[in-house]
Amino acid sequence: MQVINNIHNQLSHIEEVKGGSVVTPLGFKAAGVHAGLRYNKKDIGAIVSEVPANCAAVYTTSHFQAAPLKVTQDSIQKEKCIQAVVVNSACANACTGEQGLKDAYQMRKIMANYLQMKEEYVAVSSTGVIGEFLQMDKIEKGIHQFIFDDKPQSAEAFQEAILTTDTVMKKCCYSASIAGVTVTMGGTAKGSGMIHPNMATMLGFITTDVNISSEVLQSSLSKVIPISFNQITVDGDTSTNDTVLVMANGMAENEELTEDHPDYPIFLELLSVTCESLAKQIAKDGEGATKLIEVKVSGSKDDEEARVIAKQIVGSNLVKTAIYGSDANWGRIITAIGQTNTAVNPACVDIAIGNIIMLKESEPQPFSEQTAIDYLGQDFIQIFVDLHNGDGKGKAWGCDLSYDYVKINASYRT
């Protein structure tokens, strides 16, 4: 992953598209409607490409993968491309046995018939309560209400339809020049609780008009996931439905990208920036969260160990509650580092919260408690750790742990 870290530091080819979304790349449309799965909010949505799109996906590592994941895997395996993805909220269709799998396939069939395309061109995704069956009459009703277009309102309707306990919609859009052609990438995601991906209930959908094969796209996504979505945690729980799906329809008509193409690093950066943006938005919107926490670790044996340490720190309940209470208790950071199975020299560790140095070569440093309280009162907190034990670097993102997290999850089904 050092290659990607170097790209992050060196490239400036990526431009943010203000107001952009999953329908900004050429050839993509979206829709979202209220089908009655939830009381009064949009609850089923879809993204459609004008032409079949090469695709890549990663899924939860949970032993209990939900039925929709199996259907999507079947579609991708058979065709290596998809043209539409349909997503419902309110019900995860997970741990629902043979009936759940039949329902997921039926959901795919209804969508394919509505769009008059092959069933295998449709991916399926669900999020919500585990162990409940889909209300298929409402699913069918919702799909038949879809009116697709590429207006911002349609993208927003899709974004709303996939939410559960999220308090805000997550989206981003970026562009870059590849082989002399402008290509665009848009993304949206949902996730607020049960977030501890190994690639929780977390879904991410990315569209792009770049011309790239499914094989190279999958390889690229596999490189980016470990330093983006897999580096966020809200509560340490991995769910049954985690999916990140990328669709590339080639309508920008750039020269096909291969990993040997001179502009491939630009595409890799484009994908990395998109995934990192969505990942950080999920972490910031953690259930009950009041602060986004970013942990940066340097000086580790390698990048992988740096990422392990960063995620251990940001996932520590003691660190999270200290940040919530604006308590500069750096001992909790040391405790989190000490739990990891990584190479650490306990005699030469530096720790800083913001620009306040608290530990230097494992020696406590004097600092103003009031200055620390003032800094920790902000809504974006950075923690820096230098292990002085190598060249590895890594980042992770999470949120504080508040009283509201317990309130939200104590009554999730009711």
N, C-alpha and C positions, 0 to 999 in steps of 0.2 A: 504493500500500500504506500510505500515511500514515493513511488512515481506520482500518485495522485496528490500527495502532500506537496510535492515539488511543483506540480501544475498549479495548485491553489496559490502558491506563492509567486508564480512567474507570469501567469496569463492574465490579460485584461481584455480578452476578446468578448466577454459576455456582457450583454446589456439587458437591464430589466425593462420589461414591457409594462408600463403603468396601466393598470386596469385590465391587463390581459388575463386569460383563463384557459381552460381546456378546449375552448372553441376558437381560440385565436390562431393556432396552427391551421394551415390550409386544409380544407376538406373535412373538418370535424363539426358536428352539431350535437346538441344535448337537449334534454327535457327532464322535468321533474314534476310530479303531481301528488295530490293527496288521494290515496286509495282507500283510506279507512283503517289501515294497520295501526295508526296512531290516532289520537283524539282529534287533533285539529292542525297538524303540521304535515307538510309534504313528507311522503314516506316511501316513494319508489321513483327511481330515476334511471336514465340511461345516457350513454355516449355512443354516437354512431359515426363511422367514417364513410365517406363517399365511395371509397374503394377498400378492398381487403387490406389490412395493415399487418405488417410483420410485427411480432410481439415478443415480449419477454415477461416473466413473472417470477416472484419469489413468494413463499408461503410460510405460515407458522410452522415451527418445529414441534408444536404440541402433538402428543400421541393421539389426540382426539380431533383430528382435522374435520371440519364441518363439511356437510354434503356439497355445498356450492363449490368448494375448492376442488373436490374430486371431479365435478362436472367441468369446471374451467380447465383443469389439467387434461381431461379427456379431449376437450376442444382443441387446445393448443398442440397436444401430441399428434392429433390426427391431421391438422391442417397447417401447423406452423404459423398460422396467421388468424386473426379474428377481424370482424368488421363492426362488432357492437359489444357493449357490456351493459348488463342490466343489474341494478342494485336495489335491494330493499333494506329498510331499517325496521326497528321494532322487534324483529325475530331473527335470531342467528341461524336457524335451521341446523343446529349442532346437537349431537347426541340424540338424534331423532330416528336412528335405525334405517331400516329398508324403506319405510314410508318417506322419510326425509330425503333420501336419495332420489326416489321416484318424483317427489315434488320439485327438486332442483332440476332434474331433467325436463320435467313438464314446464317449468318456468323458462328454460332455454327454448323449448319447442314453441311455446306461445309467442315469445319474442321473435323467433326466427320466422314464424308464419306471418306475424304482423308486418315484419320488414321484408317479407318475401325473399329470404335468403336461406342458405344451408344452415341446418341446426348447429353444425360445428363451427360456424363463423360467429357464434354468440358465446360470450363468457358470462358467468353468473356469480354474483356476490351477495352476501347477506350479513347483517349485523344487528345485534340486539340481544334479547334474552335467550339463554341457552336452554335447551330441553323442551321448547314449545314448537308446535307444528305451524308451518306456513298456512295462512288462510288463502287458499289457492283461488277462490272466487274473487277475492279482493285483488290478488296479484294480477289476475287476468283483466279485471276491470281497469286497473291502473295502467297496464301496458297499452290497452286500447284507447287510453286518453292521451297518449304521448303525441305531441306535435313538435317536431324537431326543427330547430334553426340554430344559427350561429350568433344570435344576439347575446349580449351580456346577461340579460334577464334569464335566458335559458340555462346558461352556465350556472347562474346563481340558484336557479330552481333545482338543478341537479345537486349542487353543493348542499343545499338545505335538506334534500331528501335523504341523504346518507348519514345525517347526524343522529347521535343518540343523546348522551349527556353533555355533548360539546356545548360551549356557550358562544362560540364564534365559528364562522366558516373559515377553512384554511385553503388558500390558493396562492399560486405564484405563476409568473410567466417570464421567460427570458428568450433572447434571440442571439444569434451569432452568425458570422460569415464563414461558410465552409465551402472551399473550392470556388470562391467567388460568388456564391449564392447565399442569400439570407435564409436561414432556417429558424424555426420557432419551436419552443417547447413550453407547454402549459401543464400545470399540475393542480390537483386538489386532493385533500385527504380528510379523514375523520379519525378522531381518537381523543379520548380525554381521561378515561380510566381503564384499568386492566391493561396497562401499558408497560411492557418489558420485553420488547420484541427480540426474538431471534428469528427475525424474519425466520394484539392485545386488544381490547377489541379495536384494531387499527386497520384501516384500509387506505390505500393510496392509488390514485389513477393519474397516469401521465400520458399526454398526447404530444406527438411531434410530427412534422411534415418532412423530416429528414429521410433520405434514401439510404437505408442500412439493412443488412440481412438480419433475420431472427437470431442466427447463431452469434453474430457479433454483438447484437443488442443484448442478448442474454449474458454474454461474457462481460459486457460493460456494466450491466446492472449488478452482476455478482461482484464486481470490483467496488462498486459504489455503496452498496447496502451496508457492508461492515463499518463504514465510516460515517454513515448518516442515520438511517432508521434503526440500525442495531445499536446505536449509541445513545438512545433515549430511554428513559425510564421514569414512570410516574409512581408506580406502587409495587413493582417487582413481580407482577403477575402477567403471564403470557396467555393469550386467549386462543380460541379454537378457529378463528376466522381470519387471522392476519393475512393480508395479501397486498402486494404492490405489483401493479400491472402497467406495462408500458406498451403503447401502440404507436408504430411508426409507419405512416402510409406512403411515404416517398413523394408526396405531391409538390415538394419544393424543387424536385427534379435536379438535385445536385448529383455530381458524380458519386457513384456508390461508395460508401465508406467501408474500408477494411481496417484492420488494426495496423496495417503497414502504411496506410494513407497518411501523408504529412499533416493533414488537418484532423486526424483522429483524436489527438489530445484535446483539441478544442471541443469536440463532441463530448468527450469524457468529462471535461470540466462543466459543460452545459448540463449534463445529467447529474453530476455531483452537486452543483449549486442548487438545482431544482429539488433534489432529494433532501439536501441539508436544510433548505428553507422550510419545506413541509414538515420535516422532523422537528425542527425547533418550534414551529407553530403548534404542533401537537404537545410538546413538552410544556410550553407556556400556558396552554389551555388545560392542564391537568385538573382533575376534579378537585374543586376547592382551592386551587392554587392562587397565590397572590404574587408570586415571583418566579421568573425564569432563572434557572441556575445553569451556568456554563462552567465546566471544569476543564482546564487545559493542563496536561501533564507533559513535561519534557525531561530529557536526561535519563530515560529508561533504556533497558537493554535493546528493545526494538519497538516498532510502532504497535504491534499487537499487545505487548505488555502495557504500553502507555494507555491504550484504549481500555484494557481490563481495569486498570487502576482508576482511570477517570470515571468509568461507569460505576465502580464500587463506591466511590466517594459520593457521586450524585444520587446514588440509589440508597444510601444509608439513611434510615429513618432518624437517627440521632443528628446527622448533619442537616437533614431537611427540616426537622423541628427547630434546630438552632437558628437556621436561616429565617424561618417563619417568625421566631421570637426576637430577631435582630441581636442574637447573642454570638459574639465572635469567639466561639469555643473551638479553637483550632485543634484541641486535643481529640475531638471527634473525627477530624479529618485524618489525623495520625492513626487513630484506631481503625478507620476504614482501610487505609493503605496497608496496615499491618495484617489484615485478614486475607489479603490476596496471595495467591501462590505465584509470586513474581520475584525477580531479583531486586532486592532493595538493600542498600547499605544504610543501616539505621543511624550512622554517624554523620551523614552529609546530606540531609534533606532540607530543602527550602520550601516554605509555605507562605503565600500571600493571599489575602482577601481583598480584591480590587488592587489598589496600589499600596496597601498597608502590609508591610512585611511583618510577619508574626514569628517565623522560625527561619534561622539562617544557619546552615550547616548543623542542623539539629540542636541549635542553641536558641532558647526563647529570646525574643527581641521586645524591647519596650514599645508600646504603642498607646495612643489615646483611645480609651474606651468610647468616649463620646464621638470621636471621628468614625470609629467602627460602627457604632449604632446608627449614625447618620447615613453611612454608606449602605448598610444592610436594610435601611428603610426604603431603598429604591426597589423598583420592580424588575431590575435586571442585575444579577449578582454574578461576578466572576471569581473563581478560585484558581490560583496558579500553584502548581507543584513542580519543583525541579529536583530530580533524584540524583543528578550528577553521577550517573552510572552508565551512560551510553548516549546514543544519538536518537533514540526513539521519541516520537511525539504522538499525542493522541488527544481527542476531545470527546466530551459527552455532555448531554443536556438533560435536565430534569426540572423539577419544581419543588417548592416548599410543601410541607405537610401541615395542613390546617385542620381546625375543628370541622370545617364544612365537608372535608373528605369523608369523615365518618357519617355525617348526616346524609350525604348523598347516597352512599353505598348501603346504609342501614335500611333504606326504603327504595332500593333500585327497582324492584318488581312492582311496587305499589304506588 
